[in-house]
């Protein structure tokens, strides 16, 4: 592999170190930040993500709360968990782990959240703030990817960025974040997806290429401009094997690439905790 690897751990460690220092200051003032999680169903991968979030909370000093909703419990059980976290003064931010099983309406539950406690930055109010470039929680995976590009010195301003995927949790907010004004942004962003013919004609022009489609090994070497920075934001689980959107062979063409394991995952968790600490500080003020 000729590409420079961009592991997420160094970026996550820096974010978490800052969060830990802020938590210590809040605790000295009598406030302990709290993060809540809602897990619907029994998907092993989702359960693993939630466990990792709670383990990281413990490392940083954030209190954690959890609701587990059986797959046959119905939408009202999910909404009751949302209401509980909305009303719980010890919970500063919380998430509904995505995706949810068939029969549950994720968007309806998301809209019922208190937007001030939206730790994942996906509530319509907070996505609207991202559009308007107003302060608010930014979706964690896009924010983590932006932090990685900054950390590894990948220039974005004025460059061609192509996002493959248009989903509301990654592709769309990623495009907004990188095209907004500011550090690690100001890019010329193109969003492509499965309905775009000759998709590789777009991706081969990208200085920065971001996979956000959730299809294993979707991005191949012949879709990549030599020397480009390539980030696999989307992932898929096949049994216990994690498969990124970007085929590992892309490393022979790219200038920078995220690893198959330990790429954007650690930064997503770190930015989730940062959003929670931000919310706790708003509570204090």
C-alpha positions, 0 to 999 in steps of 0.5 A, a space after each residue: 500500500 502506497 497511501 498514507 493511513 489515516 487511523 481515527 484513534 489519534 484524532 479521537 484521543 485528542 477530542 476525548 482528552 479535551 472533553 475529559 478536562 472539561 468534564 473535570 471542571 464541570 464536576 468541580 462545579 457540581 455538574 456531571 454530564 450525562 449521555 443516554 442511548 436508546 437501542 431498539 432490537 437485538 442487532 449485534 453490531 448496534 449493541 456493540 456500538 452502544 457498549 463502546 459509547 458507554 465504555 468511553 463515557 466511563 473513561 471520560 467521566 460522563 454518566 451514562 443511561 440506557 433504554 433497551 427496546 425489544 424488537 416486538 415492543 412497538 413504536 410507543 415503547 420507543 417514544 416513551 424512552 424518548 420522553 423519559 430522556 427528554 424529562 430526565 435532568 441528568 441526561 444532557 444528550 442522547 441518541 437513538 441508535 440507527 438503524 431501528 428494526 422494521 415497524 419502528 419510525 426512526 424519524 418520528 422518534 427523532 422529531 420527538 427528541 428535545 433538540 437541545 439534547 440531540 447528541 447526534 446532531 440529526 434532529 431537524 432543528 439541528 440539521 437546519 442550524 447546519 444549513 444556516 451555519 448557526 452553532 449547534 451539534 453537528 452529526 458525529 460521523 461527518 464531524 469526525 471525518 472533518 476532524 480527521 482531514 484536518 489532523 492529517 493535513 488534507 487540504 479541503 478549501 477550494 478542492 473538489 470533494 465528492 461524497 458518494 451517498 446522500 443519506 441523512 445521517 452521513 452523506 447529506 450533512 457531510 456535504 453541508 459541513 464541508 461546503 460551509 465556511 470555516 476551517 476544514 471546509 470551503 470545499 467544492 462538494 459534489 454529491 453522487 449516488 446510485 442513480 447517477 450514471 457514469 458515477 466514476 466520471 465524478 469520483 475520478 475528479 475528486 481530490 477528496 473522496 468520501 464513501 457514504 453509501 453503506 455498500 461493501 467495497 463499493 469504491 474501487 481503484 479505477 474510481 479514484 484519482 491518483 493521490 486523492 484522500 479517500 475516506 470510508 464513512 459507510 460500513 457494513 457488517 457481514 456476520 462479525 466482519 466489518 466491511 468499509 465502502 472503500 476497497 482496501 486495494 484503493 490504497 495503491 492509488 490514493 494518497 491518503 486512506 482510512 484503514 478498514 478497522 479503526 477509521 472513522 469509528 473512534 472519531 464518531 464516538 469521540 464527537 458524540 461525547 463532545 456534543 454531550 459535553 457541549 450540551 452540559 455546558 449549556 445547561 450550566 450557563 
